Amino acid sequence: MVLGNHDYRLADRLRQLLSGAAVPTRSPGTLQTLEALAPCADALIPWLESLTLWIDEPDFLLVHAGINPEKGFHDTTTEEFLVIRTWPPVEGIVGPRWHDAYDPSGKLIIFGHDAPGGLVIKRREDGSPYVIGLDSGCIYGGQLSGYVLEEDRLVQVESSHPRSVRPDAGPSTLS
């Protein structure tokens, strides 16, 4: 498992809750969830903080959101690993995607985070994938997608959520 933007934000908000500070939330359900998790926060926060930003294997690189296509994997910032969608970066979630600027000769990158961008599978001329984006909007009524690397096969399961449109989340930041 790699650290995602929601995991990062959860740890931060749990710390705020435990310190007695006001916790900014967009919905009453978020505060209820934080209060329900508070009793196990002393174990949950260190576990979340222990999660890596990437898994680098010989055949692929797994990240939550993506990499900086100009600077490359090694110079991608923590925030970019967690929230990048567009390249060049723009306010909001609409625009060309970071993987449109990714060099196909690079290592296969598998990522999620981008329900508005949908499922992405980009292949080289020889048919091998170099980018796989698995966020197919399950939480919005789309599908839950997985990839079987050894078989070069996509696996999808229909969501039990009714179809909905993802609201514009505004700027892609960790705040």
C-alpha positions, 0 to 999 in steps of 0.5 A, a space after each residue: 500500500 502506498 500513502 494517498 492524499 486521503 491517508 495523509 489528510 486523515 493523519 493530520 486531522 486526527 492529530 488536530 482532533 487529539 490536540 483539541 484544535 478545531 478540525 476543518 471538515 466539509 461534512 458532518 460525516 467527516 467529523 463523526 468518522 474522526 471521532 470514531 477513529 480517535 480511540 485508535 488514533 495512537 496506533 493509526 497515526 504512526 501506521 499511516 506515517 509509516 506508509 511509503 510514497 511509492 513501491 519501486 519494483 523491477 517491472 513497475 513503479 506504483 504511486 498514488 497520484 503520479 510523478 512530475 513528468 519533467 523532473 522524473 521520479 527521483 525529484 517528484 515532491 511529496 505533494 506531487 506523489 499525493 495529488 498530481 493530476 494535471 501537467 502543467 499544474 492548474 487550479 482545479 482538476 480540469 486540464 491535460 494529465 501528467 501522464 500525457 507528458 510522461 516518456 513512454 520509454 520509462 518504467 511502467 507507472 501504475 497509479 490511481 487518484 484521478 477519477 475525473 481522468 478515468 481509467 488509463 492504459 497507455 501502451 508502447 508500439 510493442 504493446 507493453 503498457 507504460 502507464 496504467 491509471 486504475 481510478 475508474 470512479 468506484 466511489 462515484 458509481 463507476 468500477 473498481 479496477 485492478 491490474 494483473 501484471 503477470 497476465 497484462 489483464 485488467 479486472 473490474 468490478 461494478 460499484 454498489 454506489 449509485 452513479 454520481 458526478 464528482 464535484 469539482 474539488 478545487 485546487 489539488 492540494 493537501 490542505 
